[in-house]
Amino acid sequence: MTERTTATAPSQAAVDSSIPILALLALAMTAFLALLSETLPAGLLPQIALDLGISEVMTGQMVTVYAVGSILTAIPLTALTSTWRRRNVLLLAIIGFLIFNTATALAPNYAVALLSRFVTGMAAGLAWGLMAGYARRMVRTEQQGRAMAIAMIGTPLALSLGVPLGTLMGGVLGWRSIFGIMSGLAVVLVAWVLLVVPDYPGQKNGERLSIRQVFVTPGVRPILFVIVAWMLAHNILYTYIAPFLAPSGLRPRVDRVLLVYGVGSLAGIWLVSQLIDRWLRPLVLGCIAAFALVVIALGLAMDSPIVIYISMAIWGITFGGAGTLLQTASADAAGDGMDVAQAMVATIWNVAIAGGGLAGGMLLDGYGAASFPWAMLALLIVALVIAWRAHRYSFKPGRRSGGAVLGH
């Protein structure tokens, strides 16, 4: 049996039908650190801008440059480390968070902060390209959807607890202390991984499919296009949530608004974990459509606190499981090219994050925050149409079992 076969078939560690919760939660903590490192400047926008003497639009580019670091390096780093032991690669990414979040906390000026954010983004790109395949190898084929949902729970936890708590603590301790705390969490995570996460060999030389082979695999490209449109819409608003809340009077309550969003995200990932192996396609279509309805409501009543809070909760529900849905769909579609496909997903995801920071900044400067919902709606319609049409290879109807989808 080749190493590539073991990436999609049950590994020896998966002979037991129980799911290795502690090991998967270590991956979830890695996702938590990666996403918190990326998005926290959105919650600390005013503090960072004031401390560094820059505008909020310039501060928003701290999110953008982090994403650019992932965009430029996720696929090359995944290829470079494809033959390494998997746990060593995971530890390398975590140590990257430790070193460069510390550098951000100590940055004397904007230029140093941007450079630190770029390199932290490189660590995140490596981590995102690794985690989905790692989680799938720990369990039996029919448990892969749920295992990925557990490994991805760090995403909504970062949004529901990490960002609002970091925002609140940032007002008391200062934004630099928050990045220092994240470095401390990375130290804890290194020990956690060494204690409970099983190790797996990397690929043998000559087994990895080329980037072109994976890209032209039927079903992969539509998923990447959906990621671009959906995540770009998400990040236009999320990156600049503070100025968007100004008309409703909730800007001083950005931490509470993000908490409501994050609690909704937790509900969303729980829902996805229960249903993904049966109804992946309806979940994808339903989440995009519901988000589109939310942005219409925000566009019509962005000055209403009640509408804001309700919309944030629904938005969280629709987005909480998005990473699990899209990574599962891409892994199923790519088959033996799963690892390369996950690096592509990480790259495209961060293209959308960087694009959201840039597009949101341009919209904010040129037309004001009121333009966000309508730009987002156009993108979501594109995502919904692509997902609806991609029913043969990408978002298949019926029950999934590993890479196979039954009953369609």
N, C-alpha and C positions, 0 to 999 in steps of 0.2 A: 504493500500500500504506500503510495507516495505521500509526501508531506502535504501537497496541494489537496489530495483527497481528504486527508484528515482535517483540513480547514473547514470542510462542509459536512463531513460525516461525524458521528459521535466519537469522541475521543475516549481513551481509557478512563479518564477522570469522570466521564459521564455514564459509566456503567451503572452506578447507583442512580436510581430515579430521582433522588432528592436534589434540589437546586442548591448550589453552594452560595448561600446568602452572603456570608461575610466577605468572600472573595469578590462577588459581584458588587457589593457595597463599596469596596475599595475602588473599583472602577467608577462607581457613582460619585465617590468623593473626588476622583480625578476630574470627572466632568464638571463637578461643582466648582472646583478651583479654576478650571479652564474658562467656564462661562462667567464666573464672578470676576475673574481678572479682566475679562473682556468688557463686560457691561457696567461695572461699577462706576466708571467715570460719568455715565449718564445720570446716576443718582447723586453724584457729588459735583455736578457741573458748576454750580455757583461758587462752591468753596475752592475748587481747583482754579477756576478762572480768576478769582480774587487773589489767591496766593501767588500765582505765577504772573499776574498782570496781563492776562490775555482775554480775548472775547469768548463768549460761550460757544460760538461757532468754531473757533480755534480749539477749544477744549474738546468739542465733539470729535475732532480729528484724532484724539487719543484713542477712540474706539476704532476709527478708520485705519490708522496705521498698524494697530494690533492685527486687524483682519488682513492687511496687506502682507504682514509677516507670514501669516498662515498661507495666504494665496500663493506666494512665490516659492514656498519651501515644502509644503505638505507632500506633494508628489515626489520631488527629488529626495527628501529625507526618508519617505516610506521606501523608495527603491534602494537607497543607500543602506538602510538597516534591515532589509527584507530577509537576510540570512542570519541576523543576530537572534539570540535567545529573546523570546518575547518579553520576559520580565525585565531584562536589562534595558530594552527600549522604553518600556513603561517608566522605569526609574529615571532614565535620562530625561524624559519629558517633565517629570515631577521636580527633579532637581533644577531644571530650567525655570520652573515657576518660582522656586525658592530664591534663586540667585537674582533673577531680573525683576521680580516684584519688590525685592529689597532695593535694587537699584532705582526703581521708580519712586519708592518711598524717600530715598535720599537725594533725588534729583535736584540740583541747584537751580535749574532753569528749564524752560520749555523744550529746548533742543535735546537735552539729556533725557528728559522724560519721554519724548517721542522715540528716541533710539532704544530706550529700555522697553518701551511698549512693543516696538517692532520685534525685538528678539524674544520677548515673552510670547508673542503671537507665533513665532516659529515653534516654540515648545508645544503650544496648543495644537498647531497643525499636525505635528507628529502624534500627539495623544489622540486626536479625533480620528486619524487614519488607522489607529491601532485598536481602539476600544470595542468596536462592533464585532470584529472578527474574534477578538479575545473572549468576549462574552459568549458568543455562539459556540466556541470550542469547549467551554466548560460544561455543556449540558447536552442532552439528547436532542435529536432533530426536532421533535414535536414540542420541545420546550424552548426553542430558540427565541421565539417572539417574546415570551414572558421574561426570559433572561435578559434580553436587550432592554426591555422596559425597566427592569430593576437597575441595570447598569446606567440607564439614562435618567434615573430619577434625580440625579444630581443637578440636572438642568432646571427643572421647576423649583427645586429646593434653593438653588442659587437665586432665582428670580423672586420666589415667595418669601424667603427668609433672609438670604444673603444680601441682596441689593437693598431692600428697605432697612434691614438692621444696620448694614454698613452705612447707609445714608443717615440714619438716626445717630449712630455712633460718631460718624464723621463730623456732625455738628457739635459734638461734645469734645472729642479727642483730636479732631483734625483729620484731614483726608490722608495724610502721610502715615499716621498710626494705623489706619485701616489696611493699607498695603503691607505694613509690617506684620500685622496679625495674619494676613494671608500667607506670608512667608513662614510663620510659625506653624500654620496648618499643614504646609508642605512637609515640614520636618516630621510631624506626626504621621503623615501619609506614607512617607518612605518606610518607616518602621512597620506600619500596617501591611504594606505590600510584601515586605520581606517575610512577615509572619504567616500570612494566610493566602496569598495569591499563588496558584500553581504556575509553574513555568512550562513553556512549550518551546520546541525548537523552531527556528526560522525556516524559510524555504531553502531547498537545495538549489544549487546553481543550475540555471537553465530551466527551472520550473515556472518562473513567474511569467505570466502573459504580458505582452507589451502594452503600453498605454493605448496605442492605436487599436489593438485587438479588443481591448475592453471597451473603448469608446464606441466602436462600431457594433458591439454586441446588441442584438435587438432588445429594446426595452430600456437601455441605460440612458440614452440621450433624452427621451421625454421626461424621465425622472429629474435629470439635471436641470432641464428648462423649468420644470415646476418649482424646483428649489429656488432658482434665481428669482422668479416672479413673486412667489409666496414670501420668501425671506426678505426680499427688497422692500415689499410692502410693510412687513413687520418692523423692520429696522428704521424706516423713515420716521415712524412715530416713536418707537421705543428709545431711540438715541436722543430725541429732542422732546421727551415727554414733559420736562419741566416748563419750557415756554408754551407748549400746547395747553397746559392746565391753567395758564394765566387768566383767560376770559371767564372761567368758572370760579375763580377765586381759590382754587385748590393748589396753586403752585407751592405755598408753604407746607402743604400736606402731601408732597410727592411721595414721602415714605409710606404713608397710609394707602395711597392709591396703588403703589407698586405692591404692597402687601395683599390688597384685594386681588390684583392681577395674579400674584404668585399663588395664592390659595386656590384660585381657579385653575392654575396650571397643575397643581397637585391632583385636583379632581380629574383633569384631563388625562394625565399620565396613568392614573389608576384605571380610568375607563378604557384606555387603549390597551393596558396590560391584560385586561379581562377579555377583550374582544378581537385583538389584532390577528390571532391565528384563524379566526373565522370570518371576519368582516373587514379586512384591510381596505379594500376598495371603497365601500360605503363610508368608512371613517375618514379617508382622505377627502373624498368629495364633500362630505358633510362639514368637516372642519373648515375647508376653504369657503364654502357657501355661507356658513354662519359668520365667519370673520368678515365677509363682504357685507352682510347685513349690519354688523356692528359698526363698520366704518361709515355706512350711510347714516346711521343714528348719530354718530359723532359729528358728521358733517352738518347735520341739520340742527343739532342741539349741543354744540360744544361748550356753551356757556351754562349748562345745567349740571350741577353737582350730582344729582340723582342719576341722570343719564350717563355721566362719566363713570360713576361707581358700578352701575349695572353693566355697562359696556366693557369695563375692565375685567369684571368677573367672567363674562362670556368669552372675551378675547383670550383670557388665560386658559379656559377650558379647551378652546379650539387649538391653542398652540402648545399646550403641555406635552402632548404625545407626538408632536410633529416630527421631532428628531427620530423617535423610534419607528414611526410609520415610514418615513422616507429612507432611513438606513436599512430597514428590513426589506423594503421594496427593491432598493438598489442591490442588496446582497443576493436576493432571490434572482433578480434579472441577470446579474453578472456571473453567477455560478462559480466556476473555477477562477474567475478574475475578481473575486470578492474584495481582496485586500487592496488592489489597485483602484477598484470602484469606490471603496470607502475613502481613499485619499482624494479621489476626484470629488466626492461629496463634500469632504472637508474644504477643499479648495473653492468649489462653487458656492458653498454656504458662506464662506468668508468674502468671496467676491460680492455677494449680496449684502453682507454687513458693511463692507467698505462703501459699496454703492449707496446703501441707505444713509450712511453718515454724510457722504458727499451730496446726494440728491436732497436729503433733508435740509442740509445747510443752505443749498442754493434756493430751495423753496422758501425757507424761513427768511432769508435775506431779501428775496425778490417779491414774494407774495404773502408772506406771513404764515403762521401756523395753521390758519383756516384752510390753506390749500392742501394740507396733508391728506385728509380723508379721500379727496377726489382723485388724487394721484394714486393712492393706495387701491382704490376701487378698480381703476383701470388695470392695474397689475394683477389683482385677484381674479378678475374676469379672464385674463389670459391664462393664469394658472389653472382655473377651473375648466376651461375649454380643453387645454392640453391633457389634463388628467382624465377628463371624460372620454376623450378620443383614444387614449392609450390604454385600452382594455385587453389587448392581446398578449403583450409581453410585460408591461410596466406595472399597472395597477389592475391585476387580474381579479375577476369576480370569483366567488367560491371560497372554500376553506383552504388555507395554505398548510403545507407540511414540508418544512425545509424550503427547498427551491420549487417544489411542486405545488400547484394550486388545484384542488379537486372540486368537481361539481360544476364546472362551467361548460 
